[in-house]
């Protein structure tokens, strides 16, 4: 007399075969693609966080934060390379690898944009920053005091 598999064993065998069948069509390059920087743009054109930013307009020439599509450099020792950037309702979230001094590690940065066209003021927070940093866009702003005649 032969034994029939129990219902639990039969169900487990069916589930395992479904999972294995579903994995066969998956591309092996997913891990490789995840390692490349990805910028998901909110609208056509470059991300609005790109540019030179400073705590005050007068600091633009000597203490600017520089943000590109895939990196950020503070006027101090902080530099970050973005692994993935996604738009949010308030700006962007950047998954990054940041270096501050001798310490390097993965982190998440949050960019909140505001102003008339959501491109004049930027708050950066998260990662190795002790708290939010409020910045103003440098381009198109006067960086030197007006001299009086």
C-alpha positions as CSV (number, residue, x, y, z in Angstrom):
1,X,0.0,0.0,0.0
2,X,1.5,3.4,-1.0
3,X,1.1,6.6,1.0
4,X,-0.5,9.7,-0.5
5,X,1.2,13.0,0.2
6,X,-0.5,15.1,2.8
7,X,-2.4,18.2,1.7
8,X,0.3,20.5,3.2
9,X,3.1,18.7,1.3
10,X,1.1,18.9,-1.9
11,X,0.4,22.6,-1.4
12,X,4.1,23.3,-0.6
13,X,5.1,21.5,-3.8
14,X,2.7,23.5,-5.9
15,X,3.8,26.8,-4.4
16,X,7.5,26.0,-4.9
17,X,6.9,25.1,-8.6
18,X,5.1,28.5,-9.1
19,X,7.9,30.4,-7.5
20,X,10.6,28.6,-9.5
21,X,8.6,29.1,-12.7
22,X,8.2,32.9,-12.0
23,X,12.0,33.3,-11.3
24,X,13.1,31.8,-14.6
25,X,12.0,34.9,-16.6
26,X,13.8,37.4,-14.3
27,X,16.9,39.0,-15.8
28,X,20.2,38.4,-13.9
29,X,21.3,42.0,-14.4
30,X,18.9,43.6,-11.8
31,X,21.7,43.9,-9.2
32,X,24.0,45.5,-11.8
33,X,21.3,48.0,-12.9
34,X,20.7,48.9,-9.2
35,X,24.3,49.9,-8.8
36,X,24.1,52.6,-11.5
37,X,22.9,56.1,-10.5
38,X,19.2,56.6,-11.3
39,X,17.6,60.0,-11.5
40,X,13.8,60.0,-11.9
41,X,12.9,63.4,-13.0
42,X,9.7,65.3,-12.0
43,X,9.2,66.9,-15.3
44,X,11.1,67.3,-18.6
45,X,14.5,68.8,-18.1
46,X,17.1,68.4,-15.4
47,X,16.2,68.0,-11.7
48,X,15.5,71.4,-10.1
49,X,18.0,70.8,-7.3
50,X,21.0,71.1,-9.7
51,X,23.0,74.2,-9.1
52,X,24.9,76.3,-6.6
53,X,23.3,77.0,-3.2
54,X,24.4,78.9,-0.1
55,X,23.1,79.7,3.3
56,X,22.9,83.4,2.3
57,X,23.3,85.1,-1.1
58,X,26.6,86.7,0.1
59,X,28.1,83.2,0.8
60,X,27.6,82.1,-2.9
61,X,31.2,83.0,-3.9
62,X,33.0,81.5,-0.9
63,X,30.8,78.9,0.7
64,X,28.5,77.4,-1.9
65,X,27.0,73.9,-1.9
66,X,27.2,72.4,-5.4
67,X,24.6,69.9,-6.5
68,X,24.7,68.0,-9.8
69,X,22.3,65.3,-11.0
70,X,24.4,62.6,-9.3
71,X,26.4,64.3,-6.5
72,X,26.5,66.9,-3.7
73,X,29.5,68.8,-2.3
74,X,29.2,71.0,0.7
75,X,31.6,73.9,1.4
76,X,33.0,71.8,4.2
77,X,34.1,68.1,4.3
78,X,30.8,66.5,3.2
79,X,30.5,65.0,-0.3
80,X,27.9,62.6,-1.5
81,X,27.4,60.5,-4.6
82,X,23.8,59.7,-5.4
83,X,22.9,56.1,-6.1
84,X,19.2,56.7,-6.8
85,X,17.1,59.9,-6.8
86,X,13.3,59.9,-6.8
87,X,10.9,62.9,-6.9
88,X,8.6,63.5,-4.0
89,X,5.7,65.8,-3.6
90,X,8.0,68.4,-1.9
91,X,11.3,67.8,-3.9
92,X,13.5,64.7,-4.1
93,X,14.9,61.9,-2.0
94,X,18.4,60.8,-2.8
95,X,19.9,57.5,-1.7
96,X,23.5,58.3,-1.4
97,X,27.0,57.2,-0.4
98,X,28.4,60.1,1.7
99,X,31.8,60.9,3.0
100,X,32.3,63.3,5.9
101,X,35.9,63.5,7.0
102,X,37.1,59.9,7.2
103,X,33.7,58.3,7.6
104,X,31.9,57.0,4.5
105,X,28.5,55.2,4.4
106,X,25.1,54.8,2.7
107,X,22.5,57.4,3.6
108,X,19.3,59.0,2.5
109,X,19.1,62.8,1.9
110,X,15.8,64.7,1.5
111,X,15.7,67.8,-0.7
112,X,12.7,70.1,-0.1
113,X,12.3,72.8,-2.7
114,X,10.3,76.0,-2.3
115,X,9.9,79.5,-3.8
116,X,7.8,80.8,-6.7
117,X,8.7,78.0,-9.0
118,X,9.9,75.6,-6.3
119,X,13.4,76.3,-7.4
120,X,14.7,79.2,-5.3
121,X,15.0,77.7,-1.8
122,X,16.3,74.3,-0.9
123,X,16.4,72.5,2.5
124,X,18.7,69.5,2.7
125,X,18.3,67.1,5.6
126,X,19.1,63.5,6.6
127,X,22.2,61.5,6.3
128,X,25.2,62.8,8.2
129,X,23.7,66.3,8.7
130,X,23.0,67.2,12.3
131,X,19.8,69.0,11.2
132,X,18.1,70.6,8.3
133,X,20.2,73.1,6.2
134,X,18.3,75.9,4.5
135,X,19.9,77.1,1.3
136,X,19.2,79.8,-1.3
137,X,19.9,79.4,-5.0
138,X,23.0,81.3,-6.1
139,X,22.4,81.6,-9.9
140,X,20.9,84.9,-10.9
141,X,21.4,86.5,-7.5
142,X,23.9,89.2,-6.7
143,X,26.7,87.9,-4.6
144,X,28.5,91.1,-3.8
145,X,27.2,94.1,-1.9
146,X,26.2,97.1,-4.0
147,X,28.7,99.9,-3.6
148,X,27.3,103.3,-2.9
149,X,28.7,106.2,-5.0
